Amino acid sequence: MASVVSGFKIPQEQRQNWLSIASIWLGSMICIPALMVGGYLAQGFSIGSIVLACLLGFGIIVVYMCFQGMQACDTGLPTVSMATASLGVAGSRYLISLLLGVVCIGWFGVQAGVCGVSFSAMFGSLTGVTIPVWISTIVSGALMFLTAMYGYKAVKYLNYIAVPALILVIGYVVIAALFLQNGIPVIATYKPAQPMTLVAGINLAVASFAVGGVISGDYSRYAKNRKDVILSSAVGLLPIGIGMLLVGAVSSIVAGEYDITKVLSNLGLPAVGLIALILAAWTTNITNAYSGGLAISNFLGFTEEKFKLTTGIAGAIGTLLAAVGILDRFTTFLGIITAFVPPVAGVIIANYWIIGKGKSENFKPVAGINWAGIISFAAGAVIAYITANVIPFFVAPINGIVISVAVYIILVKIIPAQTIEE
């Protein structure tokens, strides 16, 4: 394997069992955005339809996640390195970095917005004094990215408090919604005021973990074999993914709100619940700022020594987005993710599984930019966006993946690329 990527290869002696990899997916889905997506789904679907949309949406993610993961297992390489064949070394660096940077910064803005709304609501309920949301948002966003810049080692201790607290809050939300608020008959007879199409629901479900599916190779490269990749992906994502979206949906239906801060307040857990929400968003956003900063560093060609600067830049941009109301455009943000992320998996899958016949010895990085891959990605992203937002047709992520695969198979035979040999 070419030396340009071999330094990232995970040897067999460092491989883990499938349960340890599945636990990563379990942990990543226990988060506020999953509850928010569930709340949005409840605005347009009955519970039965939500289950179907989530099952199909996460099923799509698991399929391309498995292909990504099995390639990573075969080669021992992370996603950026795997993309060096389909996008080229430079293409992978710039496209993946830009994509991850935009997504991480966007999620930072969303969660900083949640914290701002939560703190203003909590402070107002306790004191009767109203703090403008934009002020709370800027302060919370600044604290988050400053923590990421200077206090990253303390995150694990914050997680010891935040993660169990959020799990307890989720448990309380379920009990309160179903039993304390007499929610079972409400849910059984619930009919959304503005029904959505099943395709729209599937797109939202895919968007909630689209990036995770694409970068799954970063973790699946530690799997011992392909079977372990499939097991860890299916078991780690499907049950908890569907469950978290359902919790968000059920609580939203009973509370009559999709805003998670208002949901907690309406279900009788304003202060404690909002504190847990803020802590959970804080810990997640430290990672968003840090990952976004690393993506910016990679894109600009900086070394990791400048992570404080790039982390600060990522966090500041995310805070600005939060202050101007990215939370109000959450579904728009999810729509962009749905369109632009899955086609990346499409070109990587096409290169390895179709052109390379699924054999690691056929994996060869390409020098510079592989224009066949870049053009194929762009074609898939455009089609996914159009079929999701302009001319609705079938399922946008599938459309994007299929187009990117088909175009790549054609273009790779037309546009020459110089592979890098050992």
C-alpha positions as CSV (number, residue, x, y, z in Angstrom):
1,M,0.0,0.0,0.0
2,A,1.2,3.4,-0.9
3,S,3.2,5.2,1.9
4,V,1.0,8.3,1.6
5,V,-1.7,6.4,3.6
6,S,0.1,3.4,5.2
7,G,1.1,5.5,8.2
8,F,-2.6,5.5,9.3
9,K,-3.1,1.7,9.0
10,I,-4.3,-0.2,12.1
11,P,-2.5,-3.5,12.4
12,Q,-4.3,-6.7,13.4
13,E,-2.9,-6.8,16.9
14,Q,-4.8,-3.6,17.7
15,R,-8.1,-4.8,16.4
16,Q,-11.1,-4.8,18.8
17,N,-14.2,-7.0,19.2
18,W,-17.5,-5.8,17.6
19,L,-19.1,-4.8,20.9
20,S,-16.4,-2.2,21.6
21,I,-17.1,-0.6,18.2
22,A,-20.9,-0.8,18.6
23,S,-20.6,1.0,21.9
24,I,-19.1,4.0,20.0
25,W,-22.3,4.2,17.9
26,L,-24.5,3.8,21.0
27,G,-22.8,6.7,22.7
28,S,-22.9,8.9,19.7
29,M,-26.7,8.6,19.3
30,I,-27.4,9.5,22.9
31,C,-27.5,13.2,22.2
32,I,-29.7,16.3,21.9
33,P,-29.9,16.5,18.1
34,A,-31.5,13.0,18.0
35,L,-34.2,14.2,20.3
36,M,-34.7,17.3,18.2
37,V,-35.0,15.3,14.9
38,G,-37.5,13.1,16.7
39,G,-39.5,16.2,17.7
40,Y,-39.5,17.5,14.1
41,L,-40.7,14.1,12.8
42,A,-43.6,14.2,15.3
43,Q,-44.9,17.3,13.6
44,G,-45.7,15.4,10.4
45,F,-46.1,11.7,11.4
46,S,-48.0,9.3,13.6
47,I,-45.9,7.1,15.8
48,G,-46.2,4.1,13.5
49,S,-45.1,6.2,10.5
50,I,-42.1,7.6,12.5
51,V,-41.0,4.0,13.3
52,L,-41.2,3.1,9.6
53,A,-39.4,6.3,8.5
54,C,-36.6,5.8,11.1
55,L,-36.2,2.1,10.3
56,L,-35.9,2.8,6.5
57,G,-33.7,5.9,7.1
58,F,-31.3,4.2,9.5
59,G,-31.4,1.1,7.3
60,I,-29.9,3.2,4.4
61,I,-27.2,4.5,6.7
62,V,-26.3,1.0,8.0
63,V,-26.0,-0.2,4.4
64,Y,-23.4,2.4,3.2
65,M,-21.9,2.4,6.7
66,C,-21.2,-1.3,6.4
67,F,-19.6,-0.9,3.0
68,Q,-17.4,2.0,4.3
69,G,-16.6,0.0,7.4
70,M,-15.7,-3.3,5.6
71,Q,-13.3,-1.4,3.4
72,A,-11.8,0.3,6.5
73,C,-11.5,-3.2,8.1
74,D,-9.8,-4.6,5.0
75,T,-7.3,-1.8,4.6
76,G,-7.0,-0.6,8.2
77,L,-7.5,2.9,7.0
78,P,-9.7,5.9,8.1
79,T,-12.1,7.6,5.8
80,V,-9.8,10.4,4.6
81,S,-7.2,7.8,3.6
82,M,-9.8,5.6,1.9
83,A,-11.0,8.6,-0.1
84,T,-7.5,9.1,-1.6
85,A,-8.2,6.6,-4.3
86,S,-11.6,7.9,-5.4
87,L,-11.0,11.6,-4.8
88,G,-7.2,11.8,-5.0
89,V,-4.8,12.7,-2.2
90,A,-5.5,16.5,-2.6
91,G,-9.2,16.0,-3.4
92,S,-9.7,13.9,-0.2
93,R,-7.8,16.5,1.9
94,Y,-9.8,19.4,0.7
95,L,-13.3,17.9,0.1
96,I,-13.4,15.8,3.3
97,S,-11.9,18.6,5.4
98,L,-14.4,21.2,4.0
99,L,-17.3,18.9,4.4
100,L,-16.5,17.9,8.0
101,G,-15.6,21.4,8.9
102,V,-18.9,22.8,7.7
103,V,-20.9,20.0,9.4
104,C,-19.1,20.3,12.7
105,I,-19.4,24.1,12.8
106,G,-23.1,23.8,11.9
107,W,-23.7,21.3,14.7
108,F,-21.8,23.6,17.1
109,G,-24.1,26.4,16.1
110,V,-27.2,24.3,16.7
111,Q,-26.2,23.1,20.1
112,A,-24.9,26.5,21.2
113,G,-28.4,27.7,20.2
114,V,-30.0,25.0,22.3
115,C,-27.9,26.1,25.3
116,G,-28.7,29.7,24.8
117,V,-32.5,29.0,24.7
118,S,-32.2,26.6,27.6
119,F,-30.3,29.0,29.9
120,S,-32.6,32.0,29.1
121,A,-35.7,29.8,29.8
122,M,-34.2,28.4,33.0
123,F,-33.1,31.7,34.4
124,G,-36.4,33.3,33.6
125,S,-38.4,30.5,35.3
126,L,-36.3,30.8,38.4
127,T,-35.9,34.6,38.8
128,G,-38.5,36.1,36.5
129,V,-35.8,38.1,34.8
130,T,-35.6,37.7,31.0
131,I,-32.2,37.4,29.4
132,P,-32.2,37.8,25.6
133,V,-31.5,34.5,24.0
134,W,-28.8,35.9,21.7
135,I,-26.8,37.0,24.8
136,S,-27.1,33.6,26.4
137,T,-26.1,32.0,23.1
138,I,-23.0,34.1,22.6
139,V,-21.9,33.5,26.2
140,S,-22.5,29.8,26.1
141,G,-20.9,29.4,22.7
142,A,-17.8,31.3,23.9
143,L,-17.5,29.2,27.0
144,M,-17.7,26.0,24.9
145,F,-15.1,26.9,22.3
146,L,-12.8,28.3,25.0
147,T,-13.1,25.0,26.9
148,A,-12.2,23.2,23.7
149,M,-9.2,25.5,23.2
150,Y,-7.8,25.4,26.7
151,G,-9.5,22.8,28.8
152,Y,-9.9,19.8,26.5
153,K,-8.5,17.4,29.1
154,A,-11.3,18.3,31.5
155,V,-13.9,17.1,29.0
156,K,-13.8,13.5,30.3
157,Y,-14.7,14.7,33.8
158,L,-17.5,16.8,32.5
159,N,-18.8,13.8,30.6
160,Y,-18.9,11.8,33.8
161,I,-21.6,14.1,34.9
162,A,-23.3,15.1,31.6
163,V,-23.8,11.7,30.0
164,P,-25.5,9.9,33.0
165,A,-27.5,13.1,33.7
166,L,-28.8,13.1,30.1
167,I,-29.7,9.4,30.3
168,L,-31.6,10.0,33.5
169,V,-33.4,13.0,31.9
170,I,-34.3,10.8,28.9
171,G,-35.7,8.2,31.2
172,Y,-37.7,10.7,33.1
173,V,-39.0,12.2,29.8
174,V,-40.3,8.7,28.8
175,I,-42.0,8.1,32.2
176,A,-43.4,11.5,32.4
177,A,-44.8,11.5,28.8
178,L,-46.3,8.1,29.0
179,F,-47.6,7.9,32.6
180,L,-47.4,11.1,34.6
181,Q,-48.9,13.1,31.7
182,N,-51.3,10.3,30.7
183,G,-49.6,10.3,27.3
184,I,-50.5,6.8,26.1
185,P,-54.0,7.7,24.9
186,V,-52.7,11.0,23.5
187,I,-50.1,9.1,21.4
188,A,-52.6,6.4,20.4
189,T,-55.0,8.9,18.9
190,Y,-52.4,11.5,17.7
191,K,-52.8,12.8,14.2
192,P,-50.3,15.4,12.9
193,A,-51.7,18.8,11.8
194,Q,-49.5,19.0,8.8
195,P,-48.7,15.5,7.5
196,M,-45.4,14.9,5.8
197,T,-44.5,12.4,3.2
198,L,-42.7,9.2,4.1
199,V,-39.8,10.2,1.9
200,A,-39.4,13.4,3.8
201,G,-39.3,11.5,7.1
202,I,-36.7,9.1,5.7
203,N,-34.5,12.0,4.6
204,L,-34.7,13.6,8.1
205,A,-33.7,10.2,9.7
206,V,-30.8,9.8,7.4
207,A,-29.6,13.4,8.0
208,S,-29.4,12.7,11.8
209,F,-26.5,10.4,11.3
210,A,-25.4,10.8,7.7
211,V,-21.9,12.1,8.6
212,G,-21.4,9.3,11.1
213,G,-22.1,6.7,8.4
214,V,-19.5,8.3,6.0
215,I,-16.8,8.5,8.6
216,S,-17.6,5.2,10.2
217,G,-14.3,3.8,8.7
218,D,-12.4,5.8,11.3
219,Y,-13.7,3.4,13.9
220,S,-14.5,0.3,11.9
221,R,-10.8,0.0,10.9
222,Y,-10.4,-1.5,14.4
223,A,-12.8,-4.4,13.6
224,K,-11.3,-7.9,13.3
225,N,-13.3,-8.9,10.2
226,R,-16.2,-7.9,8.0
227,K,-18.7,-9.8,10.0
228,D,-17.8,-7.7,13.1
229,V,-18.3,-4.5,11.0
230,I,-21.8,-5.5,10.1
231,L,-22.7,-6.6,13.6
232,S,-21.3,-3.4,15.2
233,S,-23.0,-1.2,12.7
234,A,-26.5,-2.8,12.9
235,V,-26.6,-3.5,16.6
236,G,-24.9,-0.2,17.6
237,L,-27.0,2.1,15.4
238,L,-30.5,0.7,14.7
239,P,-32.0,0.1,18.2
240,I,-30.6,3.2,19.9
241,G,-31.0,5.4,16.8
242,I,-34.7,4.6,16.4
243,G,-35.2,4.7,20.2
244,M,-33.8,8.2,20.6
245,L,-35.8,9.6,17.7
246,L,-38.9,7.9,19.2
247,V,-38.2,9.5,22.6
248,G,-38.0,12.9,21.0
249,A,-41.2,12.2,19.0
250,V,-43.2,10.9,22.0
251,S,-42.2,13.7,24.3
252,S,-43.0,16.2,21.6
253,I,-46.5,14.9,21.0
254,V,-47.4,14.8,24.7
255,A,-45.9,18.2,25.5
256,G,-47.3,19.8,22.3
257,E,-43.9,21.2,21.5
258,Y,-40.9,20.2,19.4
259,D,-38.5,22.6,21.1
260,I,-36.7,20.3,23.5
261,T,-36.3,23.1,26.1
262,K,-40.0,23.7,26.1
263,V,-40.7,19.9,26.1
264,L,-38.7,19.5,29.3
265,S,-40.5,22.4,30.9
266,N,-43.9,21.2,29.9
267,L,-43.2,17.7,31.3
268,G,-42.4,19.1,34.7
269,L,-38.6,19.1,34.6
270,P,-37.5,22.7,33.9
271,A,-34.4,23.5,36.0
272,V,-32.7,20.1,36.5
273,G,-33.6,18.9,32.9
274,L,-32.3,22.1,31.3
275,I,-29.0,21.9,33.3
276,A,-28.5,18.4,32.1
277,L,-29.3,19.6,28.6
278,I,-26.8,22.4,28.8
279,L,-24.0,20.1,30.2
280,A,-24.7,17.5,27.5
281,A,-24.6,20.1,24.7
282,W,-21.4,21.5,26.2
283,T,-19.5,18.2,26.1
284,T,-20.7,17.4,22.6
285,N,-19.9,20.9,21.4
286,I,-16.3,20.8,22.6
287,T,-15.9,17.8,20.3
288,N,-17.6,19.7,17.5
289,A,-15.3,22.7,17.9
290,Y,-12.2,20.6,18.2
291,S,-13.1,18.4,15.2
292,G,-14.1,21.5,13.2
293,G,-10.8,23.1,14.1
294,L,-8.8,20.0,12.9
295,A,-10.8,20.0,9.7
296,I,-9.8,23.7,9.1
297,S,-6.2,22.9,10.0
298,N,-6.1,20.1,7.5
299,F,-7.8,22.2,4.8
300,L,-5.3,25.1,5.3
301,G,-2.3,22.8,5.6
302,F,-1.6,23.7,9.2
303,T,0.0,21.4,11.7
304,E,-2.0,20.2,14.8
305,E,0.1,22.6,16.8
306,K,-2.2,25.4,15.7
307,F,-5.3,23.6,16.9
308,K,-6.1,26.3,19.5
309,L,-6.3,28.9,16.7
310,T,-8.4,26.8,14.4
311,T,-10.6,25.5,17.2
312,G,-11.3,29.1,18.2
313,I,-12.1,30.0,14.6
314,A,-14.5,27.1,14.3
315,G,-16.2,27.8,17.6
316,A,-16.5,31.6,16.9
317,I,-18.2,30.9,13.5
318,G,-20.5,28.4,15.1
319,T,-21.4,30.8,17.9
320,L,-22.2,33.5,15.3
321,L,-24.4,31.1,13.4
322,A,-26.2,30.3,16.7
323,A,-26.7,33.9,17.6
324,V,-28.3,34.7,14.2
325,G,-30.7,31.7,14.6
326,I,-29.4,28.6,12.9
327,L,-31.6,26.7,15.4
328,D,-34.6,28.1,13.6
329,R,-33.2,26.7,10.3
330,F,-32.5,23.2,11.7
331,T,-34.4,21.4,9.0
332,T,-32.7,23.4,6.3
333,F,-29.3,22.4,7.8
334,L,-30.4,18.8,7.9
335,G,-31.5,19.0,4.3
336,I,-28.0,20.2,3.3
337,I,-26.4,17.3,5.2
338,T,-28.7,14.8,3.5
339,A,-27.7,16.1,0.1
340,F,-24.0,16.5,0.4
341,V,-22.8,13.8,2.7
342,P,-24.0,10.4,1.3
343,P,-22.5,11.0,-2.2
344,V,-19.0,10.9,-0.6
345,A,-19.7,7.4,0.5
346,G,-21.0,6.7,-3.1
347,V,-17.7,7.4,-4.8
348,I,-15.6,5.6,-2.1
349,I,-17.8,2.5,-2.4
350,A,-17.7,2.6,-6.3
351,N,-13.9,2.8,-6.3
352,Y,-13.4,0.0,-3.9
353,W,-16.3,-2.4,-4.3
354,I,-17.0,-2.1,-8.0
355,I,-13.8,-0.9,-9.7
356,G,-11.5,-2.6,-7.2
357,K,-13.8,-5.7,-6.8
358,G,-13.7,-5.4,-3.0
359,K,-10.0,-6.4,-2.7
360,S,-7.5,-4.5,-0.6
361,E,-4.7,-5.2,-3.0
362,N,-6.6,-3.2,-5.7
363,F,-6.8,-0.1,-3.5
364,K,-4.4,2.5,-4.9
365,P,-4.3,6.2,-3.9
366,V,-4.3,8.7,-6.7
367,A,-1.9,11.7,-6.9
368,G,-3.4,15.1,-6.7
369,I,-7.1,15.3,-7.5
370,N,-9.1,12.4,-9.0
371,W,-11.5,14.5,-11.1
372,A,-13.6,11.4,-11.8
373,G,-14.4,11.2,-8.1
374,I,-14.9,15.0,-7.6
375,I,-17.3,15.3,-10.5
376,S,-19.2,12.2,-9.5
377,F,-19.6,13.5,-5.9
378,A,-20.8,16.9,-7.3
379,A,-23.3,15.1,-9.6
380,G,-24.6,13.0,-6.7
381,A,-24.9,16.0,-4.3
382,V,-26.8,18.1,-6.9
383,I,-29.3,15.3,-7.7
384,A,-29.8,14.6,-4.0
385,Y,-30.5,18.2,-3.2
386,I,-32.8,18.6,-6.2
387,T,-34.8,15.5,-5.4
388,A,-35.1,16.5,-1.8
389,N,-35.9,20.2,-2.1
390,V,-36.9,21.1,-5.6
391,I,-38.5,18.2,-7.4
392,P,-39.2,15.5,-4.8
393,F,-38.5,12.1,-6.1
394,F,-37.8,8.8,-4.3
395,V,-35.3,9.1,-1.4
396,A,-32.7,11.8,-1.8
397,P,-29.7,10.1,-0.1
398,I,-30.2,6.9,-2.2
399,N,-30.5,9.1,-5.3
400,G,-27.3,10.9,-4.5
401,I,-25.4,7.6,-3.8
402,V,-26.7,5.9,-6.9
403,I,-25.8,8.8,-9.2
404,S,-22.3,9.3,-7.7
405,V,-21.6,5.5,-8.1
406,A,-22.9,5.4,-11.7
407,V,-21.1,8.6,-12.8
408,Y,-17.9,7.4,-11.2
409,I,-18.0,4.0,-13.0
410,I,-18.3,5.9,-16.3
411,L,-15.8,8.7,-15.7
412,V,-13.0,6.6,-14.2
413,K,-12.7,5.0,-17.6
414,I,-12.5,8.3,-19.4
415,I,-10.5,10.6,-17.1
416,P,-7.0,9.3,-16.5
417,A,-5.6,9.4,-13.0
418,Q,-2.0,8.7,-11.8
419,T,-2.0,6.1,-9.0
420,I,0.7,6.2,-6.3
421,E,2.8,3.1,-6.0
422,E,5.1,2.0,-3.2
